[in-house]
Amino acid sequence: MREKIMLEVILVMALLGFRLLGALGVRRFATWAASAAHAMAVMLVVTASAHFVPPSVTVMPNHADLVRMVPPVVPFADAMVYLTGVLELLGAVGLVLTATRWAAGISLAALYVLLLPANVYAAVNDVPFNGDEPTPLWLRIPQQVLYIAIAVWVARSADSAVARRVLHLPRSGAARSATVAR
């Protein structure tokens, strides 16, 4: 259970650190949403790393721990754990790159929804991480909801041409003014 709480500590500390950098003048972290995108990317690198850690590593959750939390109805549990680790790493990169932040946020929200059954399965079946006590359902569900909410918030705050095209939204400020002036 302490690993699950550590993720929130990592998320909050990274968010505050990036926001502090923004307050000190680093434009990349000028907003809470941009800082949250980077903080979530840091958290995703940490969580994704567990997908590739061999069972002999005992200081953190490992690949075998994650395979155990995959519901039996999901085929190729071993491959699915590797795939979700890769998707989390891609999501982290997508959040850091401004041009892909919207797509990454939406994709991560969808991934978190798809991972929810594995978290419910692990809680209901008392699947522990690294020999620690299992994370209870009352903690897992709010954590997933928090991650989904942050991913959606980051996506909504992203000024993305892709989002405007997909959602058929008008162009932003300067681009709209240039179009009207023509």
One Martini backbone bead per residue (centre of mass of N, CA, C, O) as a GRO file, in nm:
protein
  182
    1MET     BB    1   0.055   0.065  -0.017
    2ARG     BB    2   0.295   0.266  -0.010
    3GLU     BB    3   0.332   0.284  -0.321
    4LYS     BB    4   0.064   0.430  -0.380
    5ILE     BB    5   0.126   0.682  -0.203
    6MET     BB    6   0.395   0.764  -0.338
    7LEU     BB    7   0.270   0.869  -0.600
    8GLU     BB    8   0.143   1.122  -0.474
    9VAL     BB    9   0.402   1.242  -0.371
   10ILE     BB   10   0.537   1.269  -0.644
   11LEU     BB   11   0.320   1.442  -0.777
   12VAL     BB   12   0.322   1.680  -0.575
   13MET     BB   13   0.626   1.748  -0.576
   14ALA     BB   14   0.649   1.798  -0.878
   15LEU     BB   15   0.437   2.017  -0.899
   16LEU     BB   16   0.573   2.217  -0.700
   17GLY     BB   17   0.845   2.232  -0.844
   18PHE     BB   18   0.741   2.337  -1.118
   19ARG     BB   19   0.589   2.584  -1.005
   20LEU     BB   20   0.837   2.718  -0.887
   21LEU     BB   21   0.979   2.755  -1.153
   22GLY     BB   22   0.758   2.936  -1.266
   23ALA     BB   23   0.789   3.161  -1.043
   24LEU     BB   24   1.106   3.194  -1.141
   25GLY     BB   25   1.053   3.203  -1.486
   26VAL     BB   26   0.970   2.933  -1.610
   27ARG     BB   27   0.763   2.910  -1.875
   28ARG     BB   28   0.687   2.605  -1.890
   29PHE     BB   29   0.570   2.656  -1.566
   30ALA     BB   30   0.335   2.893  -1.563
   31THR     BB   31   0.129   2.661  -1.510
   32TRP     BB   32  -0.052   2.422  -1.360
   33ALA     BB   33  -0.101   2.238  -1.605
   34ALA     BB   34   0.194   2.211  -1.699
   35SER     BB   35   0.296   2.103  -1.429
   36ALA     BB   36   0.106   1.856  -1.423
   37ALA     BB   37   0.211   1.721  -1.677
   38HIS     BB   38   0.501   1.679  -1.567
   39ALA     BB   39   0.427   1.529  -1.307
   40MET     BB   40   0.289   1.292  -1.448
   41ALA     BB   41   0.539   1.206  -1.604
   42VAL     BB   42   0.704   1.127  -1.362
   43MET     BB   43   0.508   0.916  -1.252
   44LEU     BB   44   0.506   0.737  -1.511
   45VAL     BB   45   0.802   0.653  -1.501
   46VAL     BB   46   0.777   0.506  -1.235
   47THR     BB   47   0.544   0.309  -1.308
   48ALA     BB   48   0.667   0.190  -1.571
   49SER     BB   49   0.921   0.057  -1.449
   50ALA     BB   50   0.771  -0.185  -1.310
   51HIS     BB   51   0.708  -0.342  -1.584
   52PHE     BB   52   1.048  -0.418  -1.607
   53VAL     BB   53   1.095  -0.548  -1.339
   54PRO     BB   54   1.235  -0.789  -1.183
   55PRO     BB   55   1.165  -1.013  -0.927
   56SER     BB   56   1.445  -0.959  -0.771
   57VAL     BB   57   1.320  -0.696  -0.711
   58THR     BB   58   1.234  -0.546  -0.370
   59VAL     BB   59   1.193  -0.210  -0.365
   60MET     BB   60   0.963  -0.271  -0.577
   61PRO     BB   61   0.757  -0.307  -0.795
   62ASN     BB   62   0.694  -0.567  -1.033
   63HIS     BB   63   0.611  -0.754  -1.294
   64ALA     BB   64   0.481  -0.985  -1.126
   65ASP     BB   65   0.286  -0.808  -0.969
   66LEU     BB   66   0.129  -0.704  -1.222
   67VAL     BB   67   0.038  -0.977  -1.331
   68ARG     BB   68  -0.141  -1.053  -1.077
   69MET     BB   69  -0.354  -0.804  -1.140
   70VAL     BB   70  -0.457  -0.953  -1.376
   71PRO     BB   71  -0.721  -1.060  -1.504
   72PRO     BB   72  -0.804  -1.374  -1.629
   73VAL     BB   73  -0.964  -1.256  -1.890
   74VAL     BB   74  -0.688  -1.157  -1.970
   75PRO     BB   75  -0.481  -1.187  -2.215
   76PHE     BB   76  -0.154  -1.187  -2.189
   77ALA     BB   77  -0.044  -1.057  -1.919
   78ASP     BB   78   0.255  -1.010  -1.970
   79ALA     BB   79   0.219  -0.832  -2.227
   80MET     BB   80   0.029  -0.619  -2.098
   81VAL     BB   81   0.236  -0.504  -1.904
   82TYR     BB   82   0.432  -0.406  -2.116
   83LEU     BB   83   0.233  -0.231  -2.275
   84THR     BB   84   0.155  -0.036  -2.043
   85GLY     BB   85   0.441   0.067  -2.001
   86VAL     BB   86   0.473   0.192  -2.281
   87LEU     BB   87   0.223   0.378  -2.265
   88GLU     BB   88   0.326   0.542  -2.025
   89LEU     BB   89   0.581   0.651  -2.162
   90LEU     BB   90   0.434   0.787  -2.396
   91GLY     BB   91   0.263   0.969  -2.218
   92ALA     BB   92   0.495   1.125  -2.090
   93VAL     BB   93   0.602   1.245  -2.351
   94GLY     BB   94   0.332   1.377  -2.443
   95LEU     BB   95   0.312   1.578  -2.197
   96VAL     BB   96   0.581   1.738  -2.252
   97LEU     BB   97   0.471   1.783  -2.529
   98THR     BB   98   0.277   2.029  -2.641
   99ALA     BB   99   0.167   1.906  -2.917
  100THR     BB  100   0.072   1.619  -2.742
  101ARG     BB  101  -0.096   1.672  -2.480
  102TRP     BB  102  -0.385   1.614  -2.558
  103ALA     BB  103  -0.355   1.322  -2.657
  104ALA     BB  104  -0.225   1.216  -2.398
  105GLY     BB  105  -0.449   1.284  -2.198
  106ILE     BB  106  -0.673   1.119  -2.333
  107SER     BB  107  -0.521   0.847  -2.342
  108LEU     BB  108  -0.474   0.825  -2.035
  109ALA     BB  109  -0.764   0.827  -1.947
  110ALA     BB  110  -0.832   0.567  -2.098
  111LEU     BB  111  -0.624   0.388  -1.961
  112TYR     BB  112  -0.731   0.422  -1.670
  113VAL     BB  113  -1.002   0.295  -1.731
  114LEU     BB  114  -0.882   0.017  -1.830
  115LEU     BB  115  -0.726  -0.030  -1.542
  116LEU     BB  116  -0.948  -0.053  -1.326
  117PRO     BB  117  -1.008  -0.361  -1.318
  118ALA     BB  118  -0.728  -0.437  -1.206
  119ASN     BB  119  -0.759  -0.278  -0.941
  120VAL     BB  120  -1.009  -0.424  -0.842
  121TYR     BB  121  -0.900  -0.710  -0.850
  122ALA     BB  122  -0.661  -0.662  -0.654
  123ALA     BB  123  -0.836  -0.575  -0.412
  124VAL     BB  124  -1.041  -0.815  -0.393
  125ASN     BB  125  -0.778  -1.035  -0.409
  126ASP     BB  126  -0.527  -0.944  -0.245
  127VAL     BB  127  -0.294  -0.802  -0.415
  128PRO     BB  128   0.034  -0.771  -0.376
  129PHE     BB  129   0.320  -0.561  -0.333
  130ASN     BB  130   0.613  -0.676  -0.248
  131GLY     BB  131   0.465  -0.805   0.020
  132ASP     BB  132   0.268  -0.611   0.075
  133GLU     BB  133  -0.009  -0.482   0.140
  134PRO     BB  134  -0.295  -0.445   0.012
  135THR     BB  135  -0.481  -0.234  -0.177
  136PRO     BB  136  -0.755  -0.080  -0.121
  137LEU     BB  137  -1.039   0.016  -0.281
  138TRP     BB  138  -1.075   0.299  -0.135
  139LEU     BB  139  -0.796   0.389  -0.278
  140ARG     BB  140  -0.790   0.309  -0.580
  141ILE     BB  141  -1.026   0.467  -0.699
  142PRO     BB  142  -0.940   0.762  -0.632
  143GLN     BB  143  -0.675   0.745  -0.784
  144GLN     BB  144  -0.789   0.699  -1.066
  145VAL     BB  145  -0.964   0.953  -1.067
  146LEU     BB  146  -0.731   1.150  -1.038
  147TYR     BB  147  -0.578   1.070  -1.300
  148ILE     BB  148  -0.809   1.132  -1.490
  149ALA     BB  149  -0.850   1.430  -1.412
  150ILE     BB  150  -0.568   1.527  -1.488
  151ALA     BB  151  -0.566   1.437  -1.782
  152VAL     BB  152  -0.812   1.608  -1.867
  153TRP     BB  153  -0.709   1.884  -1.774
  154VAL     BB  154  -0.458   1.889  -1.949
  155ALA     BB  155  -0.605   1.856  -2.218
  156ARG     BB  156  -0.794   2.109  -2.194
  157SER     BB  157  -0.538   2.315  -2.163
  158ALA     BB  158  -0.453   2.246  -2.436
  159ASP     BB  159  -0.314   2.402  -2.728
  160SER     BB  160  -0.452   2.223  -2.994
  161ALA     BB  161  -0.481   2.144  -3.320
  162VAL     BB  162  -0.596   1.864  -3.288
  163ALA     BB  163  -0.833   1.936  -3.108
  164ARG     BB  164  -0.967   2.135  -3.300
  165ARG     BB  165  -1.016   1.929  -3.526
  166VAL     BB  166  -1.170   1.706  -3.372
  167LEU     BB  167  -1.379   1.930  -3.228
  168HIS     BB  168  -1.435   2.180  -3.409
  169LEU     BB  169  -1.261   2.428  -3.337
  170PRO     BB  170  -1.154   2.722  -3.317
  171ARG     BB  171  -0.919   2.924  -3.347
  172SER     BB  172  -0.678   3.090  -3.201
  173GLY     BB  173  -0.633   3.412  -3.170
  174ALA     BB  174  -0.404   3.484  -3.398
  175ALA     BB  175  -0.515   3.289  -3.613
  176ARG     BB  176  -0.797   3.419  -3.630
  177SER     BB  177  -0.709   3.709  -3.704
  178ALA     BB  178  -0.564   3.633  -3.969
  179THR     BB  179  -0.815   3.517  -4.108
  180VAL     BB  180  -1.001   3.770  -4.092
  181ALA     BB  181  -0.800   3.971  -4.246
  182ARG     BB  182  -0.823   3.825  -4.537
   0.00000   0.00000   0.00000
